[in-house]
Amino acid sequence: MESVMSVDKREHIINTAIKLFATKGFEGTSIRDLAAAADVNVAMVNYYFGSKEKLFESMVEHNVAYTRGAYDEISNDSSLAEIEKIDKIIDIYVNRIFSNREFHKVLHHEVQLNQRPELGKAISNVIGKNYQIIKSIIEAGIRKKEFRKVDVPLTIATMTGTFNSLVLSKKVGKLLMCKDSEELPYDDEKFRKRVAEHVKQMMRAHLLKND
C-alpha cells in the first residue's frame, strides 16, 4: 500500500504535468521538464510512471476516477427518477470541467490530434466508462417510458458538446458569453449554475415525454 507521502508526491507530479501539457503540449514537454517543474528528480518521475505516455494515462485516470465514482453512485440510486439522475450528472460534469479546465483542454487536444494511437485508445477506454454510465441512465429512462426514444449517442454528444464549446476555447467562450469584458466567467459560481440549468432544461425538453 502506498504511503500518504508517496500518493501526495505522485499527485503533485500529475498536477504539474497537467499545467505543462496545457501550455507546452505533450510533444513539447519532456520528462526533464516535468521533473524540474515538480521539483523532483527524473528518476522519481520514472519510478512512479515509467514513461511520459504512462504519466499521461495516469493523469487521465486520476482525474476521471472521481467522476466515475460519483456517476456510479447516482446511477445506482433507486430513489431517483432517471431525469433526476441526468440533472445530478450535469451538476457534476459542470463543476469538474469548470474546475479542471487545463486538464480537459489537454485531453481534448490529444484526442483531436490522434497522433499516438495507443494513448488515444487508453484515453477512450477511461472516458468510455463514464460515457457508458450516462448511456445506461438514458436507456433505462427509455425502457421505463420516462424518456422519449432518442438517439442516445447524439444526445450525450449534445450535452457534453455544450460544455466543451464554452470551456475549451477562450475565444469561443468570450465571443458567446462576455464580448464586452476582459474577464472570462469560469470561476463565477453564478455562471456555472447558469450553464448547468440551461443544459438541464435542454435535456429535459429533449428527453421527457409530453404526454
N, C-alpha and C positions, 0 to 999 in steps of 0.2 A: 504493500500500500504506500502511495506517495506521501511524503511529509507535507505539512502545510506550506513550509518554505519552498519546497520544490514545485508545488502546484502554483504558488504565487509567482515564482520565477518564470515558470512556463507560460502563465497567463500574461505576465509582463512582456515577454518576448513576442507573444501573439499580438498584443495590443500595439506594440511598437511596429510590428510588421504591417498591420493594417494602415497605419499612418504613412509608412514609407511606400507601400504599394499604391496608395491613393495619390501620392504626389509624384513618384518616380516611375510607377508601373512595375509589373512583375519582372520584365526583362531588364529594366534599368536598376533594379535593386539586387545587390549581391549579398551573400551570407556575411561577408566582412562589413558591409554597410549596416546590416541588421545588428550584428554584434556591437558595433561602435555606438549605434543609436540607443541600444538597450543597455549599454554599459556592462556587457558581459563579453567573455572571450568566444572565439569562433568554435572552440571545442565544446562549449556548453550548448550552443545552438545545435550543433551536430549531434550531441548526446541526446537532447530532447526530441529532435525531429528527423535527423539523418540526412535531409536534403531540403532545398528550398521548396520543391514540389510537395513534399510531405508536410512541411510547415504550412503551406497554403491549404492543404486538405484539413489539417488540424484546426486552422483558423476558421474554416467554413463550419466544420463540425462543432467547434466550441461555440460559435455564435448562433447556430441553428438549433442546437440541442435544447436550450431553454424554451424556445418557441414550440418545439415539438412536444415537450412535456406538458406545456400549457394547453396546446391543441388537443392532446390525448385526454387530458382531464376534462376538458369541455365536451369532447365527443362522447365520452363515457358517462356524462351526467344525465341520467334518465329523467331528472326533474325538469329539464329544459326542452322546449319545443325546438325543432330544427332551425327555425328562423332566429330564435334567441341564441343558439349556438353560433350562427353566422355573425350576429351582432357582436358577440364576445370575441370571435376570431378577428373581426375587423378592428376592434379596440386594441387588441394585442399587436396586430400587424402594424397599425399606425404608430403605436408607441415604439416598437422595435425599429422600424425603418427610419423614423424621425430621429431616434436616439443614436442610431448607428449608421448615419449617412455615409461615412467613409467606407465602412465595410461593404455596404450594398453597392456603392459606386465601384469598388474594386471587383466585386463579384460579377456585376453586370458587364463590366469592361472585359473581363476574362471570358465570359460566356459569349459575348459578341465577337471577340477576335477569333475564338476557336482555333488557336494555333497549337494547342497542346491537347490532343485527343484524350489522353489518359487522365489529365487533370480535369478536362471537361466532363468526362464520364464520372469521375469521383464527385464533382460538384452536383451533377444531375442526380446521382444516387442519394446524396444527402438531402437536397432540396425536394427531390421526388417524394420522400417520405412525408413531408409536410403537405405537399400537394395532394397526396392520397387521402390524408385525413379530411381535408376540405371537400374533396371529391365524394368521399363516403357520406359526409353530412348532407350534401346536396342530393345525392342519390337516395338517401334514406327519406328525405323530405318528399321526393317524387313518389317513392313507393307508398308512403303514408298518405299521399294525395294532399299534403300540406303545400307542396310546390307544384307549379306547372311543369310540363315536360319541356325542359330546356336543353340546349347544347351545353353540357357540363364543362368541358374544357374551355370553350369560349367564354362561359360565364366567369370562370376563375381568372382567365386572362383579362377580362374586362375589369374585374375587381382589382387585381394586382397592378394592371397597367395604369390605372388612375393614379395610384401612389407613385409608381415609378416615374411617370411623366412629370410630376410635381417635384419629386425629391432628388432624382438622379441628375437632373440638368439644372444648374443655377439659372442659365439663360431662359429656359422654358418656365421655370418657377417664377422668375422675375417678370417675364413677359405676361404670364397669365394672371399672377396674383398681386404684384406690387410694382407696377410700372413707374409710379411716382416716388418710389422710396429707394434709398441705397441699401436698406436693410432687407434681409430675407427672413421670413417669419418662422423658420423651422424650430426655433426654441420657444415659440409663443404657444402656450397651452391652449389659448382660445382658438388659434389657427388649427392645432391638432384636432381639437374637438369638432371644429367646423368641417374639416376633411372627413373625419370618421362619420359624422352624422350625414354628410352628403352621400357617402358610399353606402351607408346603411339604407338610406331612403331609396337609392338607386337599385340596390339588391332586392329590397322588399317589393318595389314596383315590378321588378323583373321576375322574381320567383313566386310570389304569393298569388294564389288564385283569386279571381274577382267575383267568386260566387256570392 
